[in-house]
Amino acid sequence: MTDVSRPATSPGASPLFLREDEVRRGIELLYFGYTRLTNSIDQELVKQGLGRAHHRALYFIARQPDLTVGELLQLLAITKQSLGRVLKELQERDFILTSPGIVDRRQKLLRLTEKGARLEAELFRQLRERLSSAYVSAGQESVTGFWHVLEGLIPGSDRKMVFDLRGDNG
């Protein structure tokens, strides 16, 4: 775990926080932070012969068992062809199960197998450790501000879908 007593390495935002250099700094921190966060699970994914797209699918299927392929497609915002490849690999490796929809038998409902649930839980544990450490270091007010910034990046048309993941109405 990271030393939680260390001060933030970035100075506070300038009162001119919308200037180009301030926006660029935010973009850089977002890129570097996300890369370092996901690097923490890449080794486990490689061991399984999987990539980050597989992880994102596992994550959202874990969050919403019986998610339809169409709903997952919307959450991931990737092409149908890419998702098809990812789901095929996950199913072949016994990480997910598909079953026909209850109302519409043409729908495919997605669920993690026990093996898939174990892998997703381990990946989440690693991500939780990294993110929790950063949250503790930043402090509660910063975490809330960070969430507000990230939520502001989500188009209005997608917000309900995102808020539904956490049980809110936004």
Residue pairs with C-beta under 8 A, 6 or more apart in sequence:
1 129
1 133
2 133
2 134
2 137
4 133
4 136
4 137
6 137
8 137
8 138
8 142
10 25
10 29
13 22
14 22
16 22
26 149
33 134
36 130
37 127
37 130
37 131
38 52
40 126
40 127
40 129
40 130
41 55
41 123
41 126
41 127
42 52
44 119
44 122
44 123
44 126
45 51
45 52
45 54
45 55
45 123
48 54
48 93
48 119
49 93
50 89
50 90
50 93
53 76
53 78
53 82
53 86
54 86
54 89
54 90
54 95
55 123
56 76
57 72
57 76
57 83
57 86
57 87
57 90
57 96
58 90
58 95
58 96
58 112
58 116
58 119
58 120
58 123
59 120
59 123
59 124
60 67
60 72
60 75
60 76
60 165
61 67
61 72
61 96
61 110
61 111
61 112
61 116
61 120
62 112
62 116
62 117
62 120
62 121
62 124
63 165
64 71
64 165
65 110
65 111
65 112
66 109
66 110
66 111
67 75
67 109
67 110
68 101
68 107
68 108
68 109
68 110
69 83
69 87
69 98
69 107
69 108
69 110
70 107
72 83
72 110
73 80
73 83
74 161
75 161
76 83
87 96
87 98
87 110
90 96
90 116
91 97
91 98
94 113
94 115
94 116
95 112
95 113
95 115
95 116
95 119
96 110
96 111
96 112
96 113
96 116
97 110
97 111
97 112
97 113
98 108
98 109
98 110
98 111
99 108
99 109
99 111
100 106
100 107
100 108
100 109
101 107
101 108
101 109
102 109
112 120
135 143
138 146
151 159
151 162
154 162
159 170
160 169
160 170
163 169
163 170
